[in-house]
Amino acid sequence: MASIRNRNGKWQVRISRQGYPSTTKTFNSRGLAEKWAKLIENGIDSNDYQNTNLARHMKFKDAIERYLHEVTYKSKSTIEDSYRLKAMMRHWIGSLKMIELTQSKVIQFRDERLKLVSNGTVIRDLAYLSSIINHARREWGLNITNPVQLVKKPPSPPGRNRILNQEELERLFKACLPRVKNGNIYILPIVQFALETAMRRSEILGLRWEHIDLEKRIAFLNKTKNGSSRTVPLSLKAIDILKSVSCIPNKNIFLINAPNLSARFDGVRKSAGIENFHFHDLRHMAITKMAKKLPNLIELSSVSGHKSLKMLQRYYHPDAEELARKLD
């Protein structure tokens, strides 16, 4: 219901309706105020009303801050997402009001970012932007359109295919060994375990001893990137790696956090003289090796945790002569 009152010679209208954010507007005459109030209330009754009042006052950086507390801090990739979103808050786009996030502004943001970072990073930036706007629309009552849906995304970069040769691998293992008495003892077993299991970094660091069954040679992953739990078979070598690590009850198996591991891995990579190699490439190497032993993509996906078989096709390289023999 609308309330109209005179304030300092101006007529202020406040409309409050259950299920809708309240909105206020001031007019020079009572007649204009009543006409606007009737228009808005008729729109609410016919479900055609869009309240842009909140969108006119909320800055995008404030929306990011609220999104961080409501959504990001509950996600499995909190650290990485928070880092990227806080960087976006400092960008000029963060100073825009939510209603100013137009198609042209998003295009400007996209084109400027493409000059500085990779296509993949820009695609993630646009995904963050779209998610925040959609959340604001669904949960906060911001009735604005999502301009990201109208913006062409840059082409996705090709999947990485960096495989270390045996000589590079030996250099990497050697560099992973602790060089000082108090050096981190977990880097080498983590790298070797990643190559044996194809687990993601977060999955490895989240492993606890109660998740491991040494007799059945399995590891249970309760939290994975795609949101589903899975049980990973362990090779004999993977079992040996686990047995080489001291067992501390009620603790993670590998006592190191993600930022520390990333920094140390980057250090050993440089020390080994290896270029263009990321920790996640260990997973690619492991799946490529497993694909030779598990040519059935369904079986391979149960180990790797991929929900889409299309993602696994780049690891599967069948020999044409062997396929020809199978046709006989």
C-alpha positions as CSV (number, residue, x, y, z in Angstrom):
1,M,0.0,0.0,0.0
2,A,1.3,3.5,-0.9
3,S,1.8,6.2,1.7
4,I,2.1,9.8,0.6
5,R,3.3,12.7,2.7
6,N,4.5,16.2,2.3
7,R,8.1,16.9,3.2
8,N,9.5,20.4,2.8
9,G,7.1,21.2,0.0
10,K,7.7,18.0,-1.8
11,W,5.4,14.9,-2.0
12,Q,7.1,11.7,-1.0
13,V,5.6,8.3,-2.0
14,R,6.6,5.1,-0.2
15,I,5.2,1.8,-1.5
16,S,5.5,-1.3,0.6
17,R,4.1,-4.6,-0.5
18,Q,4.8,-8.0,1.0
19,G,7.2,-10.0,-1.2
20,Y,8.6,-6.8,-2.9
21,P,11.4,-4.5,-1.8
22,S,10.0,-1.1,-0.6
23,T,10.5,1.8,-3.0
24,T,10.4,5.6,-2.5
25,K,10.1,8.5,-4.9
26,T,9.6,12.3,-4.5
27,F,7.4,14.6,-6.7
28,N,6.6,18.3,-6.9
29,S,2.9,17.8,-6.7
30,R,0.5,15.4,-4.9
31,G,-1.2,14.6,-8.2
32,L,2.0,13.3,-9.8
33,A,2.8,11.3,-6.7
34,E,-0.7,9.7,-6.7
35,K,-0.4,8.9,-10.4
36,W,3.0,7.2,-10.0
37,A,1.8,5.3,-6.9
38,K,-1.2,3.9,-8.9
39,L,1.0,3.0,-11.8
40,I,3.5,1.0,-9.6
41,E,0.7,-0.7,-7.6
42,N,-1.1,-1.7,-10.8
43,G,2.2,-3.1,-12.1
44,I,2.7,-5.2,-8.9
45,D,-0.9,-6.5,-9.1
46,S,-0.3,-7.6,-12.7
47,N,3.2,-9.0,-12.0
48,D,4.7,-6.5,-14.5
49,Y,6.5,-4.4,-11.9
50,Q,10.3,-4.2,-11.8
51,N,11.8,-2.4,-8.8
52,T,15.2,-0.9,-9.8
53,N,15.5,1.2,-6.7
54,L,18.0,-1.2,-5.0
55,A,19.9,-1.6,-8.3
56,R,20.3,2.2,-8.6
57,H,22.0,2.4,-5.2
58,M,24.0,-0.8,-4.9
59,K,27.5,-0.8,-6.3
60,F,28.8,-3.9,-8.0
61,K,31.7,-4.2,-5.5
62,D,29.1,-4.2,-2.7
63,A,27.3,-7.0,-4.4
64,I,30.5,-8.9,-4.7
65,E,31.2,-8.4,-1.0
66,R,27.8,-9.7,-0.1
67,Y,28.1,-12.6,-2.6
68,L,31.4,-13.6,-1.0
69,H,29.8,-13.9,2.4
70,E,26.6,-15.6,1.2
71,V,27.9,-18.0,-1.5
72,T,31.7,-18.1,-2.0
73,Y,32.7,-18.8,1.6
74,K,30.6,-22.0,1.4
75,S,32.1,-23.3,-1.8
76,K,34.8,-25.9,-2.2
77,S,37.1,-23.4,-4.1
78,T,36.8,-20.5,-1.5
79,I,40.4,-19.4,-1.6
80,E,40.7,-19.1,-5.4
81,D,37.3,-17.6,-5.9
82,S,37.8,-15.1,-3.2
83,Y,41.1,-14.0,-4.6
84,R,39.6,-13.4,-8.1
85,L,36.4,-11.7,-6.8
86,K,38.3,-9.3,-4.6
87,A,40.5,-8.4,-7.5
88,M,37.3,-7.6,-9.5
89,M,36.1,-5.4,-6.6
90,R,39.2,-3.2,-7.2
91,H,38.6,-3.0,-10.9
92,W,36.7,0.0,-12.4
93,I,33.7,-2.3,-13.0
94,G,33.3,-2.7,-9.2
95,S,32.5,1.0,-8.9
96,L,29.5,0.8,-11.2
97,K,26.0,0.7,-9.8
98,M,24.3,-2.6,-10.5
99,I,21.9,-0.9,-12.9
100,E,24.9,0.5,-14.8
101,L,26.1,-3.0,-15.7
102,T,25.0,-2.8,-19.3
103,Q,25.9,-4.9,-22.3
104,S,28.3,-2.3,-23.5
105,K,30.1,-2.0,-20.1
106,V,30.5,-5.8,-20.0
107,I,31.9,-5.8,-23.5
108,Q,34.4,-3.0,-22.5
109,F,35.4,-5.1,-19.4
110,R,35.9,-8.2,-21.6
111,D,38.0,-6.5,-24.2
112,E,40.2,-4.8,-21.7
113,R,40.8,-8.0,-19.8
114,L,41.6,-9.9,-23.0
115,K,44.6,-7.6,-23.5
116,L,46.0,-8.6,-20.1
117,V,45.0,-12.2,-19.4
118,S,44.1,-15.4,-21.2
119,N,40.8,-16.3,-22.8
120,G,40.2,-18.9,-20.0
121,T,40.6,-16.2,-17.3
122,V,38.2,-13.9,-19.1
123,I,35.6,-16.7,-19.5
124,R,35.9,-17.3,-15.7
125,D,35.5,-13.5,-15.0
126,L,32.3,-13.4,-17.1
127,A,31.0,-16.5,-15.3
128,Y,31.6,-14.8,-11.9
129,L,29.9,-11.6,-13.1
130,S,26.9,-13.6,-14.4
131,S,26.6,-15.7,-11.2
132,I,26.6,-12.6,-9.0
133,I,23.9,-10.9,-11.1
134,N,21.7,-14.0,-11.2
135,H,22.1,-14.4,-7.4
136,A,21.1,-10.8,-6.8
137,R,18.1,-11.2,-9.0
138,R,16.9,-14.4,-7.3
139,E,17.8,-13.7,-3.7
140,W,18.0,-9.9,-3.2
141,G,15.1,-8.7,-5.4
142,L,17.2,-6.8,-7.9
143,N,15.0,-6.7,-11.0
144,I,17.6,-6.1,-13.6
145,T,18.5,-8.0,-16.7
146,N,21.7,-10.1,-16.9
147,P,23.8,-8.4,-19.7
148,V,26.4,-11.2,-19.7
149,Q,24.0,-13.4,-21.5
150,L,24.1,-10.9,-24.4
151,V,27.9,-10.8,-24.6
152,K,30.0,-13.1,-26.8
153,K,32.5,-15.0,-24.8
154,P,36.0,-15.5,-26.2
155,P,36.8,-18.9,-27.6
156,S,37.8,-21.5,-25.0
157,P,41.5,-22.3,-24.9
158,P,42.6,-25.8,-26.0
159,G,43.1,-28.2,-23.2
160,R,46.6,-28.4,-21.8
161,N,48.6,-31.4,-22.9
162,R,51.9,-30.9,-21.1
163,I,53.6,-34.3,-20.4
164,L,57.0,-34.6,-18.8
165,N,59.5,-36.9,-20.3
166,Q,61.3,-39.4,-18.1
167,E,64.4,-37.2,-17.7
168,E,62.2,-34.2,-16.7
169,L,60.3,-36.3,-14.3
170,E,63.5,-37.5,-12.6
171,R,64.7,-33.9,-12.2
172,L,61.3,-33.0,-10.7
173,F,61.5,-35.8,-8.2
174,K,65.0,-34.9,-7.2
175,A,64.0,-31.2,-6.7
176,C,61.1,-32.3,-4.5
177,L,63.4,-33.8,-1.9
178,P,63.8,-31.6,1.2
179,R,67.2,-29.7,0.9
180,V,67.4,-28.7,4.5
181,K,66.8,-30.6,7.7
182,N,63.4,-28.9,8.4
183,G,62.3,-28.9,4.7
184,N,58.8,-30.0,3.8
185,I,58.7,-33.8,3.6
186,Y,55.3,-34.0,1.9
187,I,56.1,-32.5,-1.5
188,L,57.6,-35.6,-3.1
189,P,55.0,-38.1,-1.9
190,I,52.2,-35.7,-2.9
191,V,53.6,-35.4,-6.5
192,Q,54.1,-39.1,-6.7
193,F,50.6,-39.8,-5.3
194,A,49.1,-37.4,-7.8
195,L,50.7,-39.3,-10.7
196,E,49.5,-42.6,-9.3
197,T,45.8,-41.6,-8.6
198,A,44.9,-38.7,-10.9
199,M,43.4,-37.0,-7.9
200,R,43.0,-33.2,-7.9
201,R,45.1,-31.1,-5.5
202,S,42.1,-30.3,-3.3
203,E,41.2,-34.0,-3.1
204,I,44.7,-35.1,-2.1
205,L,45.1,-32.4,0.5
206,G,41.6,-33.3,1.9
207,L,42.5,-36.9,2.4
208,R,42.4,-38.2,6.0
209,W,43.5,-41.6,7.2
210,E,40.0,-42.7,7.9
211,H,39.3,-42.3,4.2
212,I,41.8,-45.0,3.3
213,D,41.3,-48.8,3.3
214,L,44.8,-50.2,2.7
215,E,43.5,-53.8,2.4
216,K,40.9,-53.0,-0.2
217,R,43.2,-50.5,-1.8
218,I,40.7,-47.7,-2.0
219,A,40.3,-44.1,-1.0
220,F,37.0,-42.5,-0.4
221,L,36.6,-38.9,-1.5
222,N,33.6,-37.3,0.2
223,K,34.1,-33.8,-1.4
224,T,35.1,-33.4,-5.0
225,K,35.1,-30.5,-7.5
226,N,31.9,-31.6,-9.2
227,G,30.1,-32.1,-5.9
228,S,29.8,-35.9,-6.0
229,S,31.7,-38.3,-3.8
230,R,33.6,-41.1,-5.3
231,T,35.8,-44.1,-4.4
232,V,39.2,-44.2,-6.0
233,P,41.2,-47.4,-6.6
234,L,44.8,-47.3,-5.4
235,S,47.7,-48.9,-7.2
236,L,50.3,-50.9,-5.2
237,K,52.7,-47.9,-5.7
238,A,50.1,-45.5,-4.3
239,I,49.7,-47.8,-1.3
240,D,53.5,-47.8,-0.8
241,I,53.5,-43.9,-1.0
242,L,50.9,-43.8,1.7
243,K,52.8,-46.2,3.9
244,S,55.8,-44.0,3.6
245,V,54.0,-41.1,5.3
246,S,53.7,-41.0,9.1
247,C,50.2,-41.8,10.3
248,I,48.8,-39.1,12.6
249,P,45.3,-40.1,13.7
250,N,42.4,-37.6,13.1
251,K,44.7,-35.5,10.8
252,N,45.0,-35.0,7.1
253,I,47.5,-37.4,5.5
254,F,49.6,-34.7,3.9
255,L,50.1,-31.9,6.4
256,I,50.4,-28.9,4.1
257,N,47.8,-26.4,2.9
258,A,47.0,-25.4,-0.7
259,P,48.8,-22.0,-0.9
260,N,52.0,-23.5,0.7
261,L,51.9,-26.5,-1.7
262,S,51.5,-24.2,-4.7
263,A,54.4,-22.0,-3.7
264,R,56.7,-25.0,-3.0
265,F,55.7,-26.8,-6.2
266,D,56.5,-23.7,-8.2
267,G,59.8,-23.5,-6.4
268,V,60.8,-27.1,-7.1
269,R,59.6,-26.8,-10.7
270,K,62.0,-23.8,-11.3
271,S,64.8,-25.6,-9.4
272,A,64.3,-28.6,-11.8
273,G,64.5,-26.3,-14.8
274,I,61.1,-27.3,-16.0
275,E,59.1,-24.7,-18.0
276,N,55.3,-24.5,-18.6
277,F,54.2,-27.1,-16.1
278,H,51.5,-26.8,-13.5
279,F,50.5,-29.0,-10.6
280,H,47.3,-29.9,-12.3
281,D,49.3,-31.2,-15.2
282,L,50.2,-34.2,-13.0
283,R,46.5,-35.2,-13.1
284,H,46.6,-35.0,-16.9
285,M,49.7,-37.2,-17.0
286,A,48.1,-39.7,-14.6
287,I,44.9,-40.0,-16.7
288,T,46.8,-40.3,-19.9
289,K,48.8,-43.3,-18.4
290,M,45.6,-44.8,-17.0
291,A,43.8,-44.5,-20.3
292,K,46.2,-47.2,-21.7
293,K,45.2,-49.6,-18.9
294,L,41.5,-48.6,-18.8
295,P,40.4,-48.1,-22.5
296,N,36.8,-48.2,-21.3
297,L,35.9,-44.6,-20.8
298,I,33.2,-45.5,-18.3
299,E,35.8,-47.2,-16.1
300,L,38.3,-44.4,-16.6
301,S,35.7,-41.7,-15.6
302,S,34.9,-43.6,-12.4
303,V,38.6,-43.2,-11.4
304,S,39.1,-39.6,-12.6
305,G,35.8,-38.3,-11.5
306,H,34.9,-36.7,-14.8
307,K,31.1,-36.5,-15.3
308,S,31.4,-35.8,-19.0
309,L,32.9,-38.5,-21.2
310,K,33.7,-35.8,-23.8
311,M,36.3,-34.4,-21.4
312,L,38.0,-37.7,-21.3
313,Q,38.3,-38.2,-25.0
314,R,41.5,-36.1,-25.2
315,Y,43.2,-38.7,-23.0
316,Y,42.2,-41.6,-25.1
317,H,44.4,-42.3,-28.2
318,P,43.6,-45.7,-29.6
319,D,46.0,-47.4,-31.9
320,A,44.4,-47.7,-35.4
321,E,46.1,-51.1,-36.1
322,E,44.8,-52.5,-32.8
323,L,41.3,-51.3,-33.6
324,A,41.5,-52.9,-37.1
325,R,42.3,-56.2,-35.5
326,K,39.3,-55.9,-33.2
327,L,37.0,-55.6,-36.3
328,D,38.0,-59.0,-37.6
